[in-house]
Amino acid sequence: MGDPAADVARFRAYMAAFNARDYDALAGYYAEDIVLVIGNGTELRGRRAIVEFYAAVNGATTRTIEIVEALSDGILLSAELRSEFLAVADAPDFTSGPMRKGDRLAINSFAFYDLAGDRYARIRAATFRRNWMRASV
């Protein structure tokens, strides 16, 4: 069992790396055989799949994540997150629905991170609020 305060501090550093699009740093937070289930139910397996997915999403959008709350019991970290996506290019295949350049999507989600030492072994996320702000045509 880990140290809950250290788990939350590590999570804050992980989110800082995410917001900075530091994919090498992100990969270091994941167990080799990690499984991530994103808000739409898509399952990604392995560090490489997750990093490639985030890089592709960030090719058409910029995403920033704010931690609303994060708690750990040393085995599981749970978090409420607020995210915003800004489409920097048309993204017809975006995971939450098609986006046109200039569109914004704000989401609130819950996520659970199974801890394996100082790495994430499994992540499950569920979106509970979506707010589309479409760019004017």
N, CA, C and O atoms as a GROMACS GRO file, in nm:
protein
  548
    1MET      N    1   0.085  -0.117   0.000
    1MET     CA    2   0.000   0.000   0.000
    1MET      C    3   0.089   0.124   0.000
    1MET      O    4   0.189   0.130   0.072
    2GLY      N    5   0.051   0.222  -0.083
    2GLY     CA    6   0.132   0.342  -0.097
    2GLY      C    7   0.097   0.448   0.005
    2GLY      O    8   0.017   0.427   0.096
    3ASP      N    9   0.159   0.562  -0.012
    3ASP     CA   10   0.138   0.678   0.073
    3ASP      C   11   0.035   0.768   0.004
    3ASP      O   12   0.066   0.826  -0.100
    4PRO      N   13  -0.086   0.782   0.060
    4PRO     CA   14  -0.190   0.860  -0.007
    4PRO      C   15  -0.149   1.003  -0.043
    4PRO      O   16  -0.181   1.049  -0.153
    5ALA      N   17  -0.080   1.073   0.046
    5ALA     CA   18  -0.038   1.210   0.015
    5ALA      C   19   0.061   1.212  -0.102
    5ALA      O   20   0.054   1.299  -0.188
    6ALA      N   21   0.153   1.116  -0.104
    6ALA     CA   22   0.249   1.107  -0.215
    6ALA      C   23   0.178   1.070  -0.344
    6ALA      O   24   0.215   1.118  -0.451
    7ASP      N   25   0.075   0.984  -0.336
    7ASP     CA   26  -0.002   0.947  -0.455
    7ASP      C   27  -0.067   1.070  -0.518
    7ASP      O   28  -0.063   1.087  -0.640
    8VAL      N   29  -0.127   1.155  -0.435
    8VAL     CA   30  -0.194   1.275  -0.486
    8VAL      C   31  -0.092   1.373  -0.543
    8VAL      O   32  -0.116   1.433  -0.647
    9ALA      N   33   0.022   1.388  -0.478
    9ALA     CA   34   0.127   1.476  -0.530
    9ALA      C   35   0.177   1.425  -0.665
    9ALA      O   36   0.199   1.504  -0.757
   10ARG      N   37   0.196   1.294  -0.676
   10ARG     CA   38   0.240   1.234  -0.803
   10ARG      C   39   0.133   1.256  -0.911
   10ARG      O   40   0.166   1.282  -1.027
   11PHE      N   41   0.006   1.246  -0.873
   11PHE     CA   42  -0.103   1.268  -0.968
   11PHE      C   43  -0.102   1.412  -1.019
   11PHE      O   44  -0.124   1.436  -1.138
   12ARG      N   45  -0.076   1.506  -0.931
   12ARG     CA   46  -0.068   1.647  -0.974
   12ARG      C   47   0.048   1.666  -1.073
   12ARG      O   48   0.034   1.740  -1.170
   13ALA      N   49   0.159   1.600  -1.048
   13ALA     CA   50   0.273   1.607  -1.141
   13ALA      C   51   0.238   1.540  -1.274
   13ALA      O   52   0.276   1.588  -1.380
   14TYR      N   53   0.165   1.430  -1.268
   14TYR     CA   54   0.119   1.360  -1.389
   14TYR      C   55   0.030   1.453  -1.473
   14TYR      O   56   0.047   1.461  -1.595
   15MET      N   57  -0.064   1.521  -1.409
   15MET     CA   58  -0.152   1.612  -1.483
   15MET      C   59  -0.074   1.731  -1.539
   15MET      O   60  -0.107   1.780  -1.647
   16ALA      N   61   0.027   1.777  -1.469
   16ALA     CA   62   0.112   1.885  -1.522
   16ALA      C   63   0.183   1.836  -1.648
   16ALA      O   64   0.193   1.910  -1.745
   17ALA      N   65   0.233   1.713  -1.646
   17ALA     CA   66   0.298   1.656  -1.766
   17ALA      C   67   0.197   1.641  -1.878
   17ALA      O   68   0.229   1.666  -1.994
   18PHE      N   69   0.074   1.600  -1.844
   18PHE     CA   70  -0.031   1.586  -1.946
   18PHE      C   71  -0.058   1.721  -2.011
   18PHE      O   72  -0.059   1.732  -2.134
   19ASN      N   73  -0.079   1.824  -1.930
   19ASN     CA   74  -0.110   1.956  -1.984
   19ASN      C   75   0.006   2.014  -2.064
   19ASN      O   76  -0.015   2.096  -2.154
   20ALA      N   77   0.129   1.973  -2.033
   20ALA     CA   78   0.248   2.019  -2.107
   20ALA      C   79   0.274   1.933  -2.231
   20ALA      O   80   0.367   1.961  -2.307
   21ARG      N   81   0.192   1.829  -2.251
   21ARG     CA   82   0.209   1.735  -2.363
   21ARG      C   83   0.348   1.671  -2.362
   21ARG      O   84   0.411   1.653  -2.466
   22ASP      N   85   0.394   1.638  -2.242
   22ASP     CA   86   0.524   1.573  -2.224
   22ASP      C   87   0.501   1.422  -2.225
   22ASP      O   88   0.488   1.359  -2.120
   23TYR      N   89   0.497   1.365  -2.345
   23TYR     CA   90   0.460   1.225  -2.362
   23TYR      C   91   0.562   1.130  -2.302
   23TYR      O   92   0.525   1.023  -2.253
   24ASP      N   93   0.690   1.165  -2.303
   24ASP     CA   94   0.791   1.080  -2.239
   24ASP      C   95   0.765   1.071  -2.089
   24ASP      O   96   0.773   0.964  -2.030
   25ALA      N   97   0.736   1.185  -2.028
   25ALA     CA   98   0.706   1.185  -1.884
   25ALA      C   99   0.578   1.106  -1.857
   25ALA      O  100   0.572   1.030  -1.761
   26LEU      N  101   0.476   1.125  -1.941
   26LEU     CA  102   0.350   1.052  -1.921
   26LEU      C  103   0.372   0.902  -1.920
   26LEU      O  104   0.322   0.832  -1.832
   27ALA      N  105   0.448   0.852  -2.016
   27ALA     CA  106   0.472   0.708  -2.026
   27ALA      C  107   0.533   0.653  -1.898
   27ALA      O  108   0.507   0.538  -1.861
   28GLY      N  109   0.612   0.733  -1.829
   28GLY     CA  110   0.675   0.689  -1.706
   28GLY      C  111   0.579   0.668  -1.590
   28GLY      O  112   0.613   0.603  -1.492
   29TYR      N  113   0.458   0.722  -1.601
   29TYR     CA  114   0.358   0.703  -1.496
   29TYR      C  115   0.278   0.574  -1.515
   29TYR      O  116   0.206   0.533  -1.424
   30TYR      N  117   0.290   0.511  -1.631
   30TYR     CA  118   0.207   0.395  -1.664
   30TYR      C  119   0.284   0.265  -1.645
   30TYR      O  120   0.401   0.255  -1.681
   31ALA      N  121   0.217   0.164  -1.588
   31ALA     CA  122   0.272   0.029  -1.588
   31ALA      C  123   0.278  -0.017  -1.734
   31ALA      O  124   0.200   0.029  -1.817
   32GLU      N  125   0.370  -0.105  -1.765
   32GLU     CA  126   0.387  -0.151  -1.904
   32GLU      C  127   0.257  -0.206  -1.961
   32GLU      O  128   0.225  -0.182  -2.078
   33ASP      N  129   0.181  -0.280  -1.881
   33ASP     CA  130   0.058  -0.346  -1.929
   33ASP      C  131  -0.068  -0.271  -1.887
   33ASP      O  132  -0.173  -0.334  -1.870
   34ILE      N  133  -0.060  -0.142  -1.869
   34ILE     CA  134  -0.174  -0.060  -1.827
   34ILE      C  135  -0.292  -0.077  -1.922
   34ILE      O  136  -0.276  -0.101  -2.041
   35VAL      N  137  -0.412  -0.065  -1.865
   35VAL     CA  138  -0.535  -0.062  -1.943
   35VAL      C  139  -0.606   0.069  -1.907
   35VAL      O  140  -0.625   0.099  -1.789
   36LEU      N  141  -0.644   0.145  -2.009
   36LEU     CA  142  -0.717   0.270  -1.991
   36LEU      C  143  -0.851   0.258  -2.062
   36LEU      O  144  -0.855   0.226  -2.181
   37VAL      N  145  -0.959   0.283  -1.991
   37VAL     CA  146  -1.092   0.290  -2.051
   37VAL      C  147  -1.135   0.435  -2.043
   37VAL      O  148  -1.156   0.489  -1.935
   38ILE      N  149  -1.147   0.500  -2.161
   38ILE     CA  150  -1.182   0.642  -2.164
   38ILE      C  151  -1.334   0.658  -2.155
   38ILE      O  152  -1.408   0.560  -2.159
   39GLY      N  153  -1.378   0.782  -2.143
   39GLY     CA  154  -1.518   0.814  -2.117
   39GLY      C  155  -1.619   0.757  -2.215
   39GLY      O  156  -1.734   0.735  -2.177
   40ASN      N  157  -1.580   0.733  -2.340
   40ASN     CA  158  -1.675   0.679  -2.438
   40ASN      C  159  -1.671   0.526  -2.442
   40ASN      O  160  -1.739   0.466  -2.525
   41GLY      N  161  -1.592   0.464  -2.354
   41GLY     CA  162  -1.585   0.318  -2.348
   41GLY      C  163  -1.471   0.256  -2.425
   41GLY      O  164  -1.448   0.136  -2.415
   42THR      N  165  -1.397   0.336  -2.502
   42THR     CA  166  -1.283   0.284  -2.576
   42THR      C  167  -1.177   0.235  -2.478
   42THR      O  168  -1.145   0.303  -2.380
   43GLU      N  169  -1.123   0.115  -2.504
   43GLU     CA  170  -1.020   0.057  -2.419
   43GLU      C  171  -0.885   0.062  -2.490
   43GLU      O  172  -0.872   0.017  -2.603
   44LEU      N  173  -0.786   0.116  -2.421
   44LEU     CA  174  -0.650   0.124  -2.473
   44LEU      C  175  -0.561   0.038  -2.384
   44LEU      O  176  -0.571   0.043  -2.262
   45ARG      N  177  -0.474  -0.042  -2.448
   45ARG     CA  178  -0.387  -0.134  -2.372
   45ARG      C  179  -0.241  -0.102  -2.398
   45ARG      O  180  -0.196  -0.098  -2.513
   46GLY      N  181  -0.167  -0.080  -2.292
   46GLY     CA  182  -0.024  -0.056  -2.301
   46GLY      C  183   0.011   0.091  -2.308
   46GLY      O  184  -0.067   0.174  -2.355
   47ARG      N  185   0.132   0.122  -2.260
   47ARG     CA  186   0.181   0.261  -2.259
   47ARG      C  187   0.177   0.324  -2.396
   47ARG      O  188   0.128   0.435  -2.414
   48ARG      N  189   0.230   0.251  -2.493
   48ARG     CA  190   0.242   0.306  -2.628
   48ARG      C  191   0.105   0.345  -2.684
   48ARG      O  192   0.091   0.453  -2.742
   49ALA      N  193   0.004   0.259  -2.668
   49ALA     CA  194  -0.130   0.288  -2.721
   49ALA      C  195  -0.187   0.414  -2.658
   49ALA      O  196  -0.250   0.495  -2.726
   50ILE      N  197  -0.165   0.432  -2.528
   50ILE     CA  198  -0.218   0.549  -2.460
   50ILE      C  199  -0.148   0.676  -2.507
   50ILE      O  200  -0.214   0.775  -2.539
   51VAL      N  201  -0.017   0.674  -2.511
   51VAL     CA  202   0.058   0.792  -2.553
   51VAL      C  203   0.026   0.827  -2.698
   51VAL      O  204   0.010   0.945  -2.730
   52GLU      N  205   0.015   0.728  -2.786
   52GLU     CA  206  -0.020   0.755  -2.926
   52GLU      C  207  -0.160   0.813  -2.937
   52GLU      O  208  -0.184   0.903  -3.018
   53PHE      N  209  -0.253   0.764  -2.856
   53PHE     CA  210  -0.389   0.818  -2.856
   53PHE      C  211  -0.389   0.965  -2.815
   53PHE      O  212  -0.449   1.048  -2.883
   54TYR      N  213  -0.322   0.997  -2.705
   54TYR     CA  214  -0.318   1.136  -2.659
   54TYR      C  215  -0.248   1.226  -2.761
   54TYR      O  216  -0.292   1.339  -2.782
   55ALA      N  217  -0.143   1.179  -2.823
   55ALA     CA  218  -0.073   1.259  -2.925
   55ALA      C  219  -0.166   1.287  -3.042
   55ALA      O  220  -0.166   1.398  -3.095
   56ALA      N  221  -0.244   1.188  -3.084
   56ALA     CA  222  -0.338   1.207  -3.196
   56ALA      C  223  -0.447   1.307  -3.158
   56ALA      O  224  -0.480   1.395  -3.238
   57VAL      N  225  -0.504   1.293  -3.039
   57VAL     CA  226  -0.608   1.387  -2.994
   57VAL      C  227  -0.551   1.528  -2.991
   57VAL      O  228  -0.619   1.623  -3.032
   58ASN      N  229  -0.428   1.543  -2.944
   58ASN     CA  230  -0.368   1.675  -2.935
   58ASN      C  231  -0.320   1.728  -3.069
   58ASN      O  232  -0.276   1.843  -3.078
   59GLY      N  233  -0.327   1.647  -3.174
   59GLY     CA  234  -0.296   1.696  -3.307
   59GLY      C  235  -0.406   1.787  -3.361
   59GLY      O  236  -0.378   1.880  -3.436
   60ALA      N  237  -0.530   1.759  -3.323
   60ALA     CA  238  -0.643   1.836  -3.373
   60ALA      C  239  -0.704   1.927  -3.267
   60ALA      O  240  -0.778   2.019  -3.299
   61THR      N  241  -0.672   1.901  -3.142
   61THR     CA  242  -0.728   1.982  -3.033
   61THR      C  243  -0.617   2.013  -2.932
   61THR      O  244  -0.513   1.947  -2.929
   62THR      N  245  -0.643   2.112  -2.851
   62THR     CA  246  -0.562   2.129  -2.731
   62THR      C  247  -0.654   2.096  -2.615
   62THR      O  248  -0.769   2.139  -2.611
   63ARG      N  249  -0.602   2.018  -2.522
   63ARG     CA  250  -0.682   1.979  -2.406
   63ARG      C  251  -0.606   2.020  -2.282
   63ARG      O  252  -0.487   1.995  -2.268
   64THR      N  253  -0.678   2.083  -2.192
   64THR     CA  254  -0.623   2.112  -2.061
   64THR      C  255  -0.712   2.046  -1.957
   64THR      O  256  -0.835   2.042  -1.972
   65ILE      N  257  -0.650   1.995  -1.853
   65ILE     CA  258  -0.723   1.927  -1.746
   65ILE      C  259  -0.694   1.998  -1.615
   65ILE      O  260  -0.579   2.027  -1.582
   66GLU      N  261  -0.799   2.025  -1.542
   66GLU     CA  262  -0.789   2.082  -1.407
   66GLU      C  263  -0.837   1.976  -1.308
   66GLU      O  264  -0.941   1.914  -1.328
   67ILE      N  265  -0.762   1.956  -1.203
   67ILE     CA  266  -0.802   1.863  -1.098
   67ILE      C  267  -0.897   1.937  -1.004
   67ILE      O  268  -0.858   2.035  -0.940
   68VAL      N  269  -1.021   1.889  -0.996
   68VAL     CA  270  -1.117   1.946  -0.902
   68VAL      C  271  -1.092   1.887  -0.763
   68VAL      O  272  -1.090   1.959  -0.663
   69GLU      N  273  -1.072   1.756  -0.759
   69GLU     CA  274  -1.045   1.685  -0.634
   69GLU      C  275  -0.972   1.557  -0.666
   69GLU      O  276  -0.998   1.494  -0.769
   70ALA      N  277  -0.881   1.516  -0.580
   70ALA     CA  278  -0.811   1.388  -0.594
   70ALA      C  279  -0.790   1.330  -0.456
   70ALA      O  280  -0.747   1.399  -0.363
   71LEU      N  281  -0.821   1.202  -0.443
   71LEU     CA  282  -0.809   1.131  -0.316
   71LEU      C  283  -0.747   0.995  -0.340
   71LEU      O  284  -0.770   0.934  -0.445
   72SER      N  285  -0.668   0.948  -0.245
   72SER     CA  286  -0.606   0.816  -0.257
   72SER      C  287  -0.614   0.744  -0.123
   72SER      O  288  -0.607   0.806  -0.017
   73ASP      N  289  -0.629   0.612  -0.131
   73ASP     CA  290  -0.619   0.530  -0.010
   73ASP      C  291  -0.492   0.445  -0.013
   73ASP      O  292  -0.476   0.355   0.068
   74GLY      N  293  -0.404   0.475  -0.108
   74GLY     CA  294  -0.280   0.400  -0.123
   74GLY      C  295  -0.290   0.283  -0.219
   74GLY      O  296  -0.188   0.225  -0.258
   75ILE      N  297  -0.412   0.246  -0.258
   75ILE     CA  298  -0.436   0.138  -0.353
   75ILE      C  299  -0.505   0.192  -0.478
   75ILE      O  300  -0.475   0.151  -0.590
   76LEU      N  301  -0.597   0.286  -0.456
   76LEU     CA  302  -0.677   0.344  -0.564
   76LEU      C  303  -0.678   0.495  -0.547
   76LEU      O  304  -0.699   0.546  -0.437
   77LEU      N  305  -0.655   0.566  -0.657
   77LEU     CA  306  -0.668   0.712  -0.657
   77LEU      C  307  -0.794   0.745  -0.735
   77LEU      O  308  -0.814   0.694  -0.845
   78SER      N  309  -0.878   0.830  -0.679
   78SER     CA  310  -0.998   0.875  -0.750
   78SER      C  311  -0.989   1.025  -0.768
   78SER      O  312  -0.934   1.097  -0.684
   79ALA      N  313  -1.044   1.072  -0.880
   79ALA     CA  314  -1.034   1.214  -0.911
   79ALA      C  315  -1.157   1.264  -0.984
   79ALA      O  316  -1.218   1.192  -1.063
   80GLU      N  317  -1.193   1.388  -0.955
   80GLU     CA  318  -1.289   1.460  -1.037
   80GLU      C  319  -1.207   1.558  -1.119
   80GLU      O  320  -1.125   1.633  -1.066
   81LEU      N  321  -1.231   1.557  -1.250
   81LEU     CA  322  -1.152   1.637  -1.342
   81LEU      C  323  -1.241   1.727  -1.426
   81LEU      O  324  -1.353   1.690  -1.462
   82ARG      N  325  -1.191   1.846  -1.457
   82ARG     CA  326  -1.258   1.938  -1.549
   82ARG      C  327  -1.163   1.958  -1.666
   82ARG      O  328  -1.048   1.997  -1.649
   83SER      N  329  -1.212   1.930  -1.787
   83SER     CA  330  -1.128   1.938  -1.907
   83SER      C  331  -1.192   2.031  -2.009
   83SER      O  332  -1.314   2.047  -2.015
   84GLU      N  333  -1.105   2.093  -2.090
   84GLU     CA  334  -1.154   2.168  -2.205
   84GLU      C  335  -1.072   2.131  -2.326
   84GLU      O  336  -0.949   2.127  -2.322
   85PHE      N  337  -1.144   2.102  -2.434
   85PHE     CA  338  -1.083   2.077  -2.564
   85PHE      C  339  -1.112   2.196  -2.652
   85PHE      O  340  -1.226   2.245  -2.657
   86LEU      N  341  -1.012   2.244  -2.723
   86LEU     CA  342  -1.028   2.348  -2.824
   86LEU      C  343  -0.980   2.289  -2.955
   86LEU      O  344  -0.865   2.248  -2.967
   87ALA      N  345  -1.068   2.285  -3.054
   87ALA     CA  346  -1.030   2.230  -3.185
   87ALA      C  347  -0.943   2.332  -3.258
   87ALA      O  348  -0.987   2.443  -3.286
   88VAL      N  349  -0.819   2.293  -3.287
   88VAL     CA  350  -0.727   2.378  -3.362
   88VAL      C  351  -0.730   2.344  -3.510
   88VAL      O  352  -0.668   2.411  -3.592
   89ALA      N  353  -0.804   2.238  -3.543
   89ALA     CA  354  -0.828   2.195  -3.681
   89ALA      C  355  -0.958   2.117  -3.679
   89ALA      O  356  -1.004   2.075  -3.573
   90ASP      N  357  -1.019   2.098  -3.795
   90ASP     CA  358  -1.138   2.015  -3.801
   90ASP      C  359  -1.103   1.875  -3.752
   90ASP      O  360  -0.998   1.820  -3.787
   91ALA      N  361  -1.190   1.818  -3.670
   91ALA     CA  362  -1.168   1.684  -3.613
   91ALA      C  363  -1.297   1.603  -3.628
   91ALA      O  364  -1.370   1.584  -3.532
   92PRO      N  365  -1.324   1.554  -3.750
   92PRO     CA  366  -1.450   1.483  -3.775
   92PRO      C  367  -1.462   1.352  -3.698
   92PRO      O  368  -1.574   1.305  -3.676
   93ASP      N  369  -1.350   1.293  -3.657
   93ASP     CA  370  -1.352   1.164  -3.586
   93ASP      C  371  -1.320   1.179  -3.438
   93ASP      O  372  -1.279   1.082  -3.374
   94PHE      N  373  -1.337   1.298  -3.384
   94PHE     CA  374  -1.307   1.320  -3.243
   94PHE      C  375  -1.392   1.226  -3.157
   94PHE      O  376  -1.507   1.199  -3.190
   95THR      N  377  -1.335   1.176  -3.047
   95THR     CA  378  -1.400   1.071  -2.968
   95THR      C  379  -1.535   1.110  -2.910
   95THR      O  380  -1.620   1.022  -2.892
   96SER      N  381  -1.559   1.237  -2.881
   96SER     CA  382  -1.688   1.280  -2.824
   96SER      C  383  -1.785   1.331  -2.929
   96SER      O  384  -1.896   1.372  -2.896
   97GLY      N  385  -1.744   1.330  -3.054
   97GLY     CA  386  -1.827   1.380  -3.163
   97GLY      C  387  -1.747   1.474  -3.250
   97GLY      O  388  -1.645   1.527  -3.206
   98PRO      N  389  -1.792   1.496  -3.372
   98PRO     CA  390  -1.717   1.580  -3.465
   98PRO      C  391  -1.697   1.722  -3.411
   98PRO      O  392  -1.786   1.780  -3.348
   99MET      N  393  -1.578   1.776  -3.436
   99MET     CA  394  -1.547   1.913  -3.397
   99MET      C  395  -1.496   1.988  -3.520
   99MET      O  396  -1.423   1.933  -3.602
  100ARG      N  397  -1.535   2.114  -3.529
  100ARG     CA  398  -1.481   2.202  -3.633
  100ARG      C  399  -1.382   2.296  -3.566
  100ARG      O  400  -1.392   2.325  -3.447
  101LYS      N  401  -1.288   2.343  -3.645
  101LYS     CA  402  -1.188   2.435  -3.593
  101LYS      C  403  -1.258   2.548  -3.517
  101LYS      O  404  -1.352   2.610  -3.568
  102GLY      N  405  -1.211   2.574  -3.396
  102GLY     CA  406  -1.269   2.679  -3.312
  102GLY      C  407  -1.373   2.629  -3.213
  102GLY      O  408  -1.404   2.699  -3.116
  103ASP      N  409  -1.428   2.508  -3.234
  103ASP     CA  410  -1.522   2.452  -3.138
  103ASP      C  411  -1.452   2.424  -3.006
  103ASP      O  412  -1.332   2.396  -3.002
  104ARG      N  413  -1.529   2.434  -2.899
  104ARG     CA  414  -1.478   2.398  -2.766
  104ARG      C  415  -1.573   2.295  -2.704
  104ARG      O  416  -1.694   2.297  -2.727
  105LEU      N  417  -1.514   2.208  -2.626
  105LEU     CA  418  -1.592   2.110  -2.551
  105LEU      C  419  -1.538   2.110  -2.408
  105LEU      O  420  -1.419   2.086  -2.386
  106ALA      N  421  -1.627   2.136  -2.314
  106ALA     CA  422  -1.590   2.128  -2.172
  106ALA      C  423  -1.655   2.003  -2.115
  106ALA      O  424  -1.774   1.979  -2.136
  107ILE      N  425  -1.578   1.923  -2.044
  107ILE     CA  426  -1.632   1.802  -1.982
  107ILE      C  427  -1.590   1.796  -1.836
  107ILE      O  428  -1.485   1.846  -1.797
  108ASN      N  429  -1.674   1.733  -1.758
  108ASN     CA  430  -1.640   1.696  -1.622
  108ASN      C  431  -1.643   1.544  -1.617
  108ASN      O  432  -1.733   1.481  -1.673
  109SER      N  433  -1.546   1.487  -1.551
  109SER     CA  434  -1.538   1.341  -1.546
  109SER      C  435  -1.486   1.295  -1.410
  109SER      O  436  -1.425   1.370  -1.335
  110PHE      N  437  -1.515   1.168  -1.384
  110PHE     CA  438  -1.458   1.098  -1.270
  110PHE      C  439  -1.361   0.996  -1.326
  110PHE      O  440  -1.385   0.939  -1.432
  111ALA      N  441  -1.252   0.974  -1.256
  111ALA     CA  442  -1.154   0.874  -1.301
  111ALA      C  443  -1.101   0.798  -1.180
  111ALA      O  444  -1.083   0.854  -1.072
  112PHE      N  445  -1.077   0.670  -1.202
  112PHE     CA  446  -1.019   0.583  -1.100
  112PHE      C  447  -0.888   0.529  -1.153
  112PHE      O  448  -0.881   0.478  -1.264
  113TYR      N  449  -0.784   0.540  -1.073
  113TYR     CA  450  -0.649   0.497  -1.108
  113TYR      C  451  -0.607   0.386  -1.012
  113TYR      O  452  -0.585   0.412  -0.894
  114ASP      N  453  -0.596   0.263  -1.062
  114ASP     CA  454  -0.543   0.154  -0.980
  114ASP      C  455  -0.392   0.172  -0.972
  114ASP      O  456  -0.325   0.185  -1.074
  115LEU      N  457  -0.339   0.171  -0.850
  115LEU     CA  458  -0.198   0.198  -0.829
  115LEU      C  459  -0.119   0.068  -0.820
  115LEU      O  460  -0.162  -0.029  -0.756
  116ALA      N  461  -0.004   0.066  -0.883
  116ALA     CA  462   0.093  -0.044  -0.874
  116ALA      C  463   0.226   0.022  -0.838
  116ALA      O  464   0.306   0.054  -0.926
  117GLY      N  465   0.249   0.041  -0.709
  117GLY     CA  466   0.366   0.117  -0.667
  117GLY      C  467   0.347   0.262  -0.708
  117GLY      O  468   0.248   0.325  -0.672
  118ASP      N  469   0.443   0.316  -0.783
  118ASP     CA  470   0.432   0.455  -0.828
  118ASP      C  471   0.382   0.466  -0.972
  118ASP      O  472   0.402   0.569  -1.037
  119ARG      N  473   0.319   0.361  -1.021
  119ARG     CA  474   0.266   0.361  -1.159
  119ARG      C  475   0.116   0.334  -1.157
  119ARG      O  476   0.060   0.282  -1.060
  120TYR      N  477   0.052   0.372  -1.268
  120TYR     CA  478  -0.091   0.344  -1.286
  120TYR      C  479  -0.105   0.214  -1.365
  120TYR      O  480  -0.051   0.201  -1.475
  121ALA      N  481  -0.177   0.118  -1.307
  121ALA     CA  482  -0.196  -0.012  -1.371
  121ALA      C  483  -0.324  -0.018  -1.452
  121ALA      O  484  -0.332  -0.088  -1.553
  122ARG      N  485  -0.425   0.055  -1.407
  122ARG     CA  486  -0.553   0.059  -1.477
  122ARG      C  487  -0.618   0.193  -1.448
  122ARG      O  488  -0.614   0.242  -1.335
  123ILE      N  489  -0.678   0.252  -1.553
  123ILE     CA  490  -0.749   0.379  -1.538
  123ILE      C  491  -0.887   0.361  -1.601
  123ILE      O  492  -0.900   0.310  -1.713
  124ARG      N  493  -0.989   0.404  -1.528
  124ARG     CA  494  -1.125   0.401  -1.581
  124ARG      C  495  -1.183   0.541  -1.565
  124ARG      O  496  -1.179   0.599  -1.457
  125ALA      N  497  -1.237   0.594  -1.673
  125ALA     CA  498  -1.292   0.730  -1.670
  125ALA      C  499  -1.436   0.729  -1.720
  125ALA      O  500  -1.472   0.653  -1.809
  126ALA      N  501  -1.517   0.815  -1.661
  126ALA     CA  502  -1.656   0.831  -1.703
  126ALA      C  503  -1.689   0.980  -1.704
  126ALA      O  504  -1.660   1.052  -1.608
  127THR      N  505  -1.748   1.025  -1.812
  127THR     CA  506  -1.787   1.165  -1.826
  127THR      C  507  -1.928   1.182  -1.771
  127THR      O  508  -2.018   1.105  -1.805
  128PHE      N  509  -1.948   1.284  -1.687
  128PHE     CA  510  -2.082   1.308  -1.636
  128PHE      C  511  -2.141   1.441  -1.681
  128PHE      O  512  -2.257   1.470  -1.653
  129ARG      N  513  -2.063   1.522  -1.750
  129ARG     CA  514  -2.116   1.648  -1.803
  129ARG      C  515  -2.038   1.687  -1.927
  129ARG      O  516  -1.915   1.683  -1.928
  130ARG      N  517  -2.112   1.725  -2.032
  130ARG     CA  518  -2.050   1.777  -2.156
  130ARG      C  519  -2.117   1.910  -2.190
  130ARG      O  520  -2.240   1.923  -2.180
  131ASN      N  521  -2.037   2.007  -2.228
  131ASN     CA  522  -2.090   2.136  -2.270
  131ASN      C  523  -2.020   2.177  -2.398
  131ASN      O  524  -1.901   2.210  -2.396
  132TRP      N  525  -2.093   2.174  -2.509
  132TRP     CA  526  -2.038   2.212  -2.640
  132TRP      C  527  -2.051   2.362  -2.659
  132TRP      O  528  -2.156   2.420  -2.628
  133MET      N  529  -1.946   2.424  -2.709
  133MET     CA  530  -1.948   2.565  -2.747
  133MET      C  531  -1.900   2.570  -2.891
  133MET      O  532  -1.780   2.568  -2.919
  134ARG      N  533  -1.994   2.575  -2.981
  134ARG     CA  534  -1.962   2.569  -3.124
  134ARG      C  535  -1.913   2.704  -3.173
  134ARG      O  536  -1.966   2.809  -3.136
  135ALA      N  537  -1.812   2.699  -3.258
  135ALA     CA  538  -1.761   2.822  -3.321
  135ALA      C  539  -1.866   2.873  -3.418
  135ALA      O  540  -1.936   2.794  -3.481
  136SER      N  541  -1.876   3.005  -3.430
  136SER     CA  542  -1.971   3.058  -3.529
  136SER      C  543  -1.918   3.033  -3.669
  136SER      O  544  -1.797   3.034  -3.693
  137VAL      N  545  -2.009   3.011  -3.758
  137VAL     CA  546  -1.973   2.979  -3.896
  137VAL      C  547  -1.963   3.105  -3.979
  137VAL      O  548  -1.933   3.098  -4.098
   0.00000   0.00000   0.00000
